[in-house]
Amino acid sequence: MSVKSTIYKILRVWNDVDAVKKGRAGKRIGRRTAGKAAGKAIRKLFK
């Protein structure tokens, strides 16, 4: 695992914790699932 991917994983967890503290976890989860779904759809289009 590269240093860059490790840093990104740490920051993702950090941002999740921050969202929970500020009460914005639902928004964050929704955006993440929407992003994953969009990525899958785009992948299917260009496959």
Residue, then its C-alpha position, 0 to 999 in steps of 0.5 A: m500500500s502506498v503512502k498516498s492511499t494510506i493518507y487518503k484512508i486516514l483522512r476519510v475516517w477522520n472526516d467521517v468522525d468529524a461529520v458524526k460530531k457535527g451531526r452531518a453523518g447522514k448527508r455524508i453517507g448519502r453523498r458517498t453512496a450517490g458517488k459510488a452509484a454514479g461511478k458504477a454507472i459510468r463504468k458500465l457505460f464505458k466498458 
